Amino acid sequence: MSAVKVSKEVLGFVKDLTTINDSIIFENTVDKVIVKRANPPMTIAYFLSVPKSELSFEGEKLAFYNYPEFYSLVNAVENAEIEQEENKLSIKTKNSKIKYLVSDPETLKKGPKKMPFENPTAAIKLTAETLKEIRKMIGLLDSKKASLSVTGKVAVLKVYNSSHDNSFEKTIEMETATSEDFNILFTSEIFSLIPENEYLIGIKKKEGIIQFKYITTKAIELEIFTAESEE
């Protein structure tokens, strides 16, 4: 039996990503633990990496079919330690223990392959305050669609419902002007699914890919991708 080293902060961060996919597969690499999950109907995928100083376990993979269930159990116990023995985890305190059976990673859908994302057509900083504002407007407008229109150093982020003319627009100044003006459409649902934080939005117009890169001073790295959609 070996100890699983993880903080509740990291566990909670992963829980926030289960709005995209409930199942989680942690994969060991040389110096990091990575998670690669997707939701094809939403055309959303993400790639998370956590240093082993923040998360470590035995074996190549540790999988959860229903990660929110596991998180709820861990979160319900104060000052718990987690021990691993083959396909079982024990959530232990001095005088209590919860046994939890983890999933076979081969029975869960594999995560997507990491896509190169260099030299985006445009890069736009999305503040945490703007994200909250966008989320609020999505709810008020029952928005299903979003668009980004870029001209020079100005980006206009718009959320709307294509069944009527109601919409909300936010103008964002960019640090660097783009070499071409463009407009790209995508699902507004991504704003409701990503963890609250500030992001750098990268757009590769030719490939029709939009990247939301989590901005943090910590060693955690998170990239969320969505694809261009039709009107």
N, C-alpha and C positions, 0 to 999 in steps of 0.2 A: 504494500500500500504506500502510495507517495502523495505528497501534498501538492495541491493545485494553488499556485500563487496568482492571486488576482485581487484587485481592489473593487469595492462596490461602485466606485466612479466609472471604471471601465465596463463593468457589468451593466450599469445603467445606460451608458453610452450605446452599447450594442442593443439594449432593449429599445432605445429610441429608433433604431433602424429597422425594427421588425414591422413597422408600418409598411415597409416595402416587401418584406418576405418574413414570415414567421419562423422559418427554419434557418438554422445557423450551422455552418461548418467552420470551426477554427482549424487552420492548417499551420503546422510548424515549418519554419524555414530556418536558415542558419542563425539569424539574429533577430527575427521578428515572427510574430504570429499574424497571419492574414485571414481576412474573411472576404469572399467574393460571392455576392448574391445578386439575383435579378428577379424582376417581375415582368415577363414578356408581354402580358396584356396591357400593362402600363407603359411599356417601352422604357423602363427605368432599370438601371444596374448600378451597383456601387462596389468600391474596392476600399477596404479598411486595412491598415497595418498598425500593429501595436508592438512596441518594444518588449522583449522578453523580461525586462525588469518590471514591467507592469502586468504581464500575463504569461504564465508558463505552465505546461502540463506534460505528461509522459505520452509518447507515441507520436505518430504522424498527424492524426486528426482527432478532433473531439466534436461530435455532432449532436444537435438537438433538433428533433422534429418540431417541437413546440417550445421555443426558447422563452417566450413570456411566462409560461408555466414554471419553468425552472427558476427564472429570475424572481418570480413572486415568492417561491419557497425560500430562496436565499435571503431575500429582502425582509422576510418575516421573522428572521432569527438574528438577534443582536450578537455581534462579536463572534460570528460563526467561522469555523475553519472548514475548508473543503479538502477531502481526501479522495484519491482516485485508485480504484482497483479494477483493472480490465475495463469492462463496460459499465461499471457502477461508480457513482459518486456518493460520498457520505458528507452531509452537511452537519457538522458537529459543534456542540458546545461542551462544557464540562459535564453536564448531566442530561444531555439530549442528543438525538441523532436522527436525521432524515436520510433514508436511502433513496437514490434516484437513478433510474436506468437510463443511460444515454443511448442515442440512436446509432445504428450502423450507417456510416457515411455513404456507403455504396447504395443504400436504399433511397437517399435523397438526391434530388436533381443537382447536377454539378453546376458550379458557378461559371460565369462567363470568363473568357480570356481577357487579360488586360490589353487595352488598346493604346497604341502610342498617341500622344496628344501634344505635339510640338508645334510651335508657331501658329497659334490660333489667329483667325481673321480679326477678332476683337476680344478685348478683355475688359470686363466691367465689374467694379466692386459693388457688391450688394451688402449693405450694412444690416445689422441685426434689427435696427429700428424700421428700416424699409421692408425687411422680410415680414415683420409683424403687421405692418400697414397693408402689405399685399395680401397676407392671409385674411385679414379682417375684410378687405374688399371682395375677396373671392367668395366669402360666406354671404356677404350682403347682396352681391350681384348674382349669386349662384353661377359663378364663372366656371366654364369648362375649358376655355382656351386662353393661351397667352401668346404674345408676340414681342419680339425685340426688333425695333427699327433703329439702325445705326447710320448716322451721317457725320462724317468727320470725327469730332471728339464728343459728340452728343449721342446718347442712347435713350430711346423712349421705350420703357417697359409697360406693356398694356395687358390687362386681364379683362376678359369679356365673355358673354354668352352669345354664341352665334345665332340663337333663335330670336334675339332682339338687339336693339342698338345700345343698350346700357353697357358702359365700360368705365374703367379707371385707368389713367395713365400716370406714370411717374418718370420724370426726366432725370437722367443721371449723367453727370459730367465724367468723361473718361480721361485718364492721364495721357494716353497716346491716341492720336487720330488713326483711323483705319485707312487703308489704301483704296478701299471701295465701299460704297454705300450699299446697304442691303436690308432686307426684312426677313425674319425667320419665325415660323409658327411652331408651337409645341403645346403640350398639355399643361394647364395651370395647376394640375394636381400635384406636381412635383414640389411646389412651394408649401403645400400642406404636409408633405411626407418627410421632408428633410429636417434634421434636428435644428433647433433654434440656435443661430450663430450668425456670424458674418461669413460671406463667401466671395470668392473670385469666380465670376462667370466667364468661362472661355467658350468661344464659338468658332467652329470650323464650318464655314458656310458651304463649301464645296461638298464636304462629306455629310452635311446635315446632322452634325453632332454638337450637343451642348454639354459642357462640363461645369459642375458646381464643385469648386475646391474649397474645403473647409479651412478657414484661416485660424490658426492657433499657434501659441508659443510652445505648446507641449509637443512631445515626440509622436503623438498619434497623427496619422495621416488618413484623410478621408476624401475620396473623389466619387461624386455621384454623376451619372450620365443619363441623358435622355436624348431622344431622336426628334428630328424635325417631323412635323405632322402636316397633314393637309387641312385645308379650311373646312 
